[in-house]
Amino acid sequence: MSSNQRKGKEPMPVKTLSREPLHLEKIVIPEDYRPSEEEAFMNPLQLAYFRKKLLEWKKQIILETQETLEQMPGTLAAADAIDVACGVMSQSLELRARDRERKLIYKIDEALQRIEDGSYGYCEETGEPISLKRLEARPIATLSIEAQERHERKEREYSE
């Protein structure tokens, strides 16, 4: 399901800007810059800021995954049964965490694609801007806080 489709509903029209490629990688972001409500929403500087934030997050996850794989013991043949059980449990927990991070990388890649296509920062349900505070806290957000709350209420209703 694409980021603009919802189960059982027609997709909201995607906000896209008809524009030339912005070459966001060339924009210099001041070190103390934080997106502000006083600026035009999702202007090139804000897009470059969130792009950089997402790329750094992705890089950090990949590095942590590589470190985990390098630290995993190859064999536990010489260990006693308790050591083997503890080692297997520890590896299982690490691998589950890495699987969650793999899914997170996928969401980061989707957010980067939304930056490229001009739909980043807009709620996929309502088409309205997602607050900068929410994007700062969760740059992969696809729903505004209000839409997310409605979604969570519906999930609770269906699970009861």
Secondary structure in CASP SS format (residue, H / E / C, confidence):
PFRMAT SS
TARGET T0000
AUTHOR 0000-0000-0000
METHOD secondary structure of the structure
MODEL  1
M C 1.00
S C 1.00
S C 1.00
N C 1.00
Q C 1.00
R E 1.00
K C 1.00
G C 1.00
K E 1.00
E C 1.00
P C 1.00
M C 1.00
P C 1.00
V C 1.00
K C 1.00
T C 1.00
L C 1.00
S C 1.00
R C 1.00
E C 1.00
P C 1.00
L C 1.00
H C 1.00
L H 1.00
E H 1.00
K H 1.00
I C 1.00
V C 1.00
I C 1.00
P C 1.00
E C 1.00
D C 1.00
Y C 1.00
R C 1.00
P C 1.00
S C 1.00
E C 1.00
E C 1.00
E C 1.00
A C 1.00
F C 1.00
M C 1.00
N C 1.00
P H 1.00
L H 1.00
Q H 1.00
L H 1.00
A H 1.00
Y H 1.00
F H 1.00
R H 1.00
K H 1.00
K H 1.00
L H 1.00
L H 1.00
E H 1.00
W H 1.00
K H 1.00
K H 1.00
Q H 1.00
I H 1.00
I H 1.00
L H 1.00
E H 1.00
T H 1.00
Q H 1.00
E H 1.00
T H 1.00
L H 1.00
E H 1.00
Q H 1.00
M C 1.00
P C 1.00
G C 1.00
T C 1.00
L C 1.00
A C 1.00
A C 1.00
A C 1.00
D C 1.00
A H 1.00
I H 1.00
D H 1.00
V H 1.00
A H 1.00
C H 1.00
G H 1.00
V H 1.00
M H 1.00
S H 1.00
Q H 1.00
S H 1.00
L H 1.00
E H 1.00
L H 1.00
R H 1.00
A H 1.00
R H 1.00
D H 1.00
R H 1.00
E H 1.00
R H 1.00
K H 1.00
L H 1.00
I H 1.00
Y H 1.00
K H 1.00
I H 1.00
D H 1.00
E H 1.00
A H 1.00
L H 1.00
Q H 1.00
R H 1.00
I H 1.00
E H 1.00
D H 1.00
G C 1.00
S C 1.00
Y C 1.00
G C 1.00
Y E 1.00
C C 1.00
E C 1.00
E C 1.00
T C 1.00
G C 1.00
E C 1.00
P E 1.00
I C 1.00
S C 1.00
L H 1.00
K H 1.00
R H 1.00
L H 1.00
E H 1.00
A H 1.00
R C 1.00
P C 1.00
I C 1.00
A C 1.00
T C 1.00
L C 1.00
S C 1.00
I H 1.00
E H 1.00
A H 1.00
Q H 1.00
E H 1.00
R H 1.00
H H 1.00
E H 1.00
R H 1.00
K H 1.00
E H 1.00
R H 1.00
E H 1.00
Y H 1.00
S H 1.00
E C 1.00
END
